[in-house]
Amino acid sequence: MATIHVDVVSAEESIFSGEAKFVALPGEAGELGILPKHTPLITRIKPGAVRIERADTGEEEFVFVAGGILEVQPNCVTVLADTAIRGHDLDEAKAQDAKRLAEEAMKNAKSDIDFARAQSEFAVMAAQIAAIGKLRKK
């Protein structure tokens, strides 16, 4: 069985390192599916869920990323995330609160820069809430 090595890292820590059969994640131009021997690729990733089908157990590992860079080589996938949170560590109540605060910040923004910051935070929290929904459906 062919496998591909996967590393998911954030500025704070290594979130996942291991062999996988398949990886799916939100690329800049849409959802990407990566199998062993994939063509080399470098792209930005959007906030969302990274799904890793582990080679050892066959189970799916789930990581939320708030954007970053993806590098794919035929035998290795590296996700360099701005922020990465393991699926089981996601907190829907906190994400809902942060989304609500971002909505308020957008309404009360006094400049375009303030609005853009709040809009970015809103998008990340909306993606995190969507990722939590996907995780629960599993």
C-alpha positions as a Python dict, from the first residue, in 0.01 Angstrom:
ca = {
    (1, 'M'): (0, 0, 0),
    (2, 'A'): (142, 339, -102),
    (3, 'T'): (155, 609, 164),
    (4, 'I'): (258, 971, 186),
    (5, 'H'): (427, 1140, 483),
    (6, 'V'): (224, 1429, 626),
    (7, 'D'): (342, 1709, 856),
    (8, 'V'): (99, 1972, 987),
    (9, 'V'): (275, 2245, 1184),
    (10, 'S'): (184, 2584, 1324),
    (11, 'A'): (406, 2854, 1469),
    (12, 'E'): (346, 2706, 1814),
    (13, 'E'): (386, 2331, 1761),
    (14, 'S'): (380, 2025, 1541),
    (15, 'I'): (16, 1912, 1521),
    (16, 'F'): (51, 1593, 1316),
    (17, 'S'): (338, 1392, 1171),
    (18, 'G'): (284, 1050, 1019),
    (19, 'E'): (201, 834, 720),
    (20, 'A'): (-130, 875, 537),
    (21, 'K'): (-324, 718, 254),
    (22, 'F'): (-502, 1043, 161),
    (23, 'V'): (-513, 1412, 259),
    (24, 'A'): (-787, 1666, 183),
    (25, 'L'): (-773, 2038, 260),
    (26, 'P'): (-909, 2378, 149),
    (27, 'G'): (-675, 2515, -116),
    (28, 'E'): (-686, 2872, -238),
    (29, 'A'): (-877, 2770, -553),
    (30, 'G'): (-1092, 2498, -390),
    (31, 'E'): (-1077, 2165, -209),
    (32, 'L'): (-760, 1963, -274),
    (33, 'G'): (-727, 1586, -249),
    (34, 'I'): (-375, 1448, -228),
    (35, 'L'): (-271, 1087, -278),
    (36, 'P'): (80, 932, -270),
    (37, 'K'): (292, 1024, -577),
    (38, 'H'): (105, 1355, -623),
    (39, 'T'): (258, 1611, -858),
    (40, 'P'): (468, 1871, -672),
    (41, 'L'): (264, 2174, -571),
    (42, 'I'): (290, 2486, -356),
    (43, 'T'): (-23, 2688, -280),
    (44, 'R'): (-188, 2897, -13),
    (45, 'I'): (-460, 2734, 192),
    (46, 'K'): (-779, 2889, 323),
    (47, 'P'): (-925, 2848, 671),
    (48, 'G'): (-1091, 2509, 706),
    (49, 'A'): (-1050, 2141, 780),
    (50, 'V'): (-748, 1927, 695),
    (51, 'R'): (-858, 1564, 681),
    (52, 'I'): (-587, 1298, 698),
    (53, 'E'): (-664, 929, 642),
    (54, 'R'): (-402, 761, 857),
    (55, 'A'): (-213, 469, 703),
    (56, 'D'): (-166, 285, 1035),
    (57, 'T'): (-526, 282, 1161),
    (58, 'G'): (-732, 386, 860),
    (59, 'E'): (-902, 642, 1084),
    (60, 'E'): (-941, 1004, 986),
    (61, 'E'): (-735, 1267, 1167),
    (62, 'F'): (-895, 1611, 1164),
    (63, 'V'): (-714, 1947, 1203),
    (64, 'F'): (-857, 2300, 1167),
    (65, 'V'): (-618, 2548, 1001),
    (66, 'A'): (-670, 2923, 982),
    (67, 'G'): (-482, 2955, 654),
    (68, 'G'): (-121, 2900, 559),
    (69, 'I'): (94, 2733, 293),
    (70, 'L'): (81, 2382, 149),
    (71, 'E'): (380, 2209, -8),
    (72, 'V'): (328, 1876, -183),
    (73, 'Q'): (608, 1648, -301),
    (74, 'P'): (550, 1296, -440),
    (75, 'N'): (618, 1137, -99),
    (76, 'C'): (559, 1425, 143),
    (77, 'V'): (288, 1680, 229),
    (78, 'T'): (375, 1977, 451),
    (79, 'V'): (108, 2211, 586),
    (80, 'L'): (253, 2528, 738),
    (81, 'A'): (-49, 2676, 915),
    (82, 'D'): (-94, 3023, 1057),
    (83, 'T'): (-292, 2856, 1336),
    (84, 'A'): (-375, 2486, 1370),
    (85, 'I'): (-608, 2319, 1619),
    (86, 'R'): (-667, 1946, 1657),
    (87, 'G'): (-1026, 1850, 1584),
    (88, 'H'): (-1094, 1724, 1937),
    (89, 'D'): (-968, 2056, 2081),
    (90, 'L'): (-1215, 2274, 1887),
    (91, 'D'): (-1465, 2460, 2108),
    (92, 'E'): (-1786, 2557, 1930),
    (93, 'A'): (-1904, 2795, 2205),
    (94, 'K'): (-1578, 2993, 2192),
    (95, 'A'): (-1591, 3003, 1812),
    (96, 'Q'): (-1952, 3129, 1818),
    (97, 'D'): (-1856, 3402, 2069),
    (98, 'A'): (-1555, 3508, 1860),
    (99, 'K'): (-1771, 3517, 1547),
    (100, 'R'): (-2028, 3736, 1724),
    (101, 'L'): (-1754, 3973, 1844),
    (102, 'A'): (-1614, 3995, 1490),
    (103, 'E'): (-1963, 4081, 1357),
    (104, 'E'): (-1991, 4361, 1614),
    (105, 'A'): (-1642, 4485, 1525),
    (106, 'M'): (-1740, 4500, 1156),
    (107, 'K'): (-2050, 4708, 1243),
    (108, 'N'): (-1847, 4944, 1463),
    (109, 'A'): (-1536, 4971, 1243),
    (110, 'K'): (-1408, 5326, 1215),
    (111, 'S'): (-1172, 5261, 925),
    (112, 'D'): (-1130, 5026, 632),
    (113, 'I'): (-840, 4858, 811),
    (114, 'D'): (-1050, 4790, 1122),
    (115, 'F'): (-1328, 4651, 901),
    (116, 'A'): (-1084, 4427, 710),
    (117, 'R'): (-938, 4287, 1035),
    (118, 'A'): (-1283, 4212, 1172),
    (119, 'Q'): (-1394, 4060, 842),
    (120, 'S'): (-1088, 3833, 839),
    (121, 'E'): (-1156, 3718, 1196),
    (122, 'F'): (-1521, 3659, 1106),
    (123, 'A'): (-1420, 3443, 807),
    (124, 'V'): (-1184, 3232, 1020),
    (125, 'M'): (-1448, 3177, 1289),
    (126, 'A'): (-1715, 3089, 1029),
    (127, 'A'): (-1474, 2834, 878),
    (128, 'Q'): (-1399, 2693, 1222),
    (129, 'I'): (-1770, 2652, 1299),
    (130, 'A'): (-1820, 2479, 963),
    (131, 'A'): (-1525, 2250, 1039),
    (132, 'I'): (-1677, 2158, 1375),
    (133, 'G'): (-1999, 2069, 1193),
    (134, 'K'): (-1809, 1840, 953),
    (135, 'L'): (-1628, 1672, 1241),
    (136, 'R'): (-1954, 1601, 1423),
    (137, 'K'): (-2110, 1443, 1111),
    (138, 'K'): (-1834, 1181, 1098),
}
